[in-house]
Amino acid sequence: MFQTTIHAAKTHLSRLIQRACNGEDIVIARGKTPLVRLVPIDAPEQGRRFGALSGKARVDDAFFEPLAADELDAWNQ
């Protein structure tokens, strides 16, 4: 945990923001009394990306074989 004063935080705000974004715990204090913690906002979740599983999933020839009659009946119920 890194603690700094309000004055130093105002002077070095961009550096402190970068350190917080890199995962460091930053506390801003008045004198020796901690007041606030500087934390990054979570990045928004990205939507689905086309081709994200490219090369990670495999389909062999058995995938294209017809289903057995009992399995096909189970799907049709």
C-alpha positions in Angstrom: 0.0 0.0 0.0 1.3 3.4 -1.0 0.1 6.4 1.0 0.5 10.0 0.0 -0.8 13.4 1.1 -3.4 15.4 -0.7 -0.9 18.0 -1.8 1.5 15.4 -3.3 -1.5 13.6 -4.9 -2.5 16.8 -6.7 1.0 17.3 -7.9 1.5 13.7 -9.1 -2.1 12.7 -10.0 -1.3 11.2 -13.4 1.5 9.0 -12.0 -0.8 7.9 -9.1 -3.6 7.0 -11.6 -1.1 4.9 -13.6 0.1 3.1 -10.5 -3.5 2.4 -9.4 -4.3 1.1 -12.9 -1.3 -1.2 -12.7 -2.8 -2.8 -9.5 -1.1 -0.9 -6.8 -3.1 0.2 -3.7 -3.0 4.0 -3.4 -4.3 5.8 -0.3 -4.6 9.6 -0.1 -4.4 11.1 3.3 -4.8 14.4 5.1 -1.6 14.5 7.2 -1.3 11.0 8.5 -5.1 10.2 8.5 -6.1 8.1 5.4 -9.1 9.6 3.6 -9.6 7.9 0.3 -8.4 5.0 -1.8 -7.6 5.4 -5.5 -8.8 2.5 -7.5 -9.4 1.9 -11.3 -12.8 1.5 -12.7 -13.3 -2.0 -14.1 -13.0 -2.0 -17.9 -16.4 -2.6 -19.6 -17.0 -6.2 -20.6 -16.4 -6.6 -24.3 -19.0 -8.3 -26.4 -18.6 -11.5 -28.3 -15.8 -11.5 -30.8 -16.2 -13.5 -34.1 -13.6 -16.2 -34.3 -12.8 -16.2 -30.6 -12.6 -20.0 -30.5 -10.8 -20.3 -33.8 -8.3 -23.2 -33.6 -9.5 -24.2 -30.1 -12.5 -26.4 -31.0 -12.3 -29.4 -33.3 -15.0 -31.3 -35.1 -14.1 -34.8 -36.3 -15.9 -36.9 -38.8 -18.2 -38.5 -36.2 -19.9 -35.2 -35.8 -21.4 -35.6 -39.3 -22.6 -39.2 -38.8 -26.3 -39.6 -38.4 -27.6 -40.1 -34.8 -28.6 -43.5 -33.6 -32.4 -44.1 -33.7 -32.8 -43.9 -29.9 -30.8 -40.7 -29.7 -32.8 -39.1 -32.5 -36.0 -40.1 -30.8 -34.9 -38.5 -27.6 -34.3 -35.2 -29.5 -37.7 -35.4 -31.2 -39.7 -35.7 -28.0 
